[in-house]
Amino acid sequence: MAIADVFDALVSRRCYKDAFSYDDAFNIITNSLGTHFDPELGKIFILCRQELEELYNNYFNKTIYK
C-alpha cells in the first residue's frame, strides 16, 4: 500500500505542489526499492506501470484540479 500511496502523492497535483512526471515518480520508487519499499512488491508495482498511467490519464487527471 505504501508504494501506491507514494506514487499517487508524487503524480497528483496538489494545491501546494505540481505533479511529478510518471518517469520521475517511477524513478523515485525504483531508487527506493530495498530501502523504503519491499523490492519484490516494487517489481510487481513497476509491472503495472502502463495500466497506472492509463488510469491516471483517463480518469484522475481529468477530474481533479481541472
Order of alpha helices (4+ residues) and beta strands (2+ residues): alpha-alpha-alpha-alpha
